[in-house]
Amino acid sequence: MGSHPIVPSGPQDLRPKIKLDTSMAPAQNPAAVAKARVASLLDRSVATTSDAKHPGPLSQALHTQQKLSLTFRSLDKVTQEKMRSILGASTLHSLFSLSEESNEALFFQDLYSLGQESQKSGNISAASLIFTSMSDDSEIAAATPQPLREKALAAVQILSGAGSQGRQLEFQLSRFADEVASPVGIAAMGTAGLTYGSVRLATFGGLS
């Protein structure tokens, strides 16, 4: 039987760890290393169980003189859509920008921040992929500074429901506050208030 893509059913799902191909990213070229790391992370989003020991499609197509966004466009449409559906267009664009970061410390700090932004916006699949890649036994995680690696692991635990009750509550309250503060949330609350007022007036009108 053929291999099937691993489609996450929740934040706790861990995708195969793609071997990071740094053959196109010599040590003297930090920007090429960053590009290879982002390509590996993106490949992981569409990896199958038989892909773990081999570079993914984006890593294989990687070219040191070409922007990652252009390499992405050279992939087949099905692979592009799979990556886009899991990460979201905004996160994907941010990762393309991050692949050009030559400062390693800034690269990992910005990658972690992107995971946080994805989590806050409700893009749990992207947040899970980023935090897992920074905290498991992959080569990306091995290069992640220890403090950020520990934070990423804590984030994975919260997303998977394995964190402490206090952290889980903090996460839920944070999401609730973001939703209430959003224009959509405010509009929804206003609509609910108007609906309640209309029902209340109609009820009292019927009793008079």
HELIX and SHEET records of a PDB file:
HELIX    1   1 PRO A   30  ARG A   44  1                                  15    
HELIX    2   2 PRO A   57  GLN A   60  1                                   4    
HELIX    3   3 LEU A   68  ARG A   73  1                                   6    
HELIX    4   4 LYS A   77  LEU A   87  1                                  11    
HELIX    5   5 ALA A   89  LEU A   98  1                                  10    
HELIX    6   6 GLU A  104  LYS A  120  1                                  17    
HELIX    7   7 ILE A  124  SER A  135  1                                  12    
HELIX    8   8 GLU A  139  ALA A  143  1                                   5    
HELIX    9   9 GLN A  146  LEU A  159  1                                  14    
HELIX   10  10 GLN A  165  ALA A  181  1                                  17    
HELIX   11  11 PRO A  183  LEU A  207  1                                  25    
END                                                                             
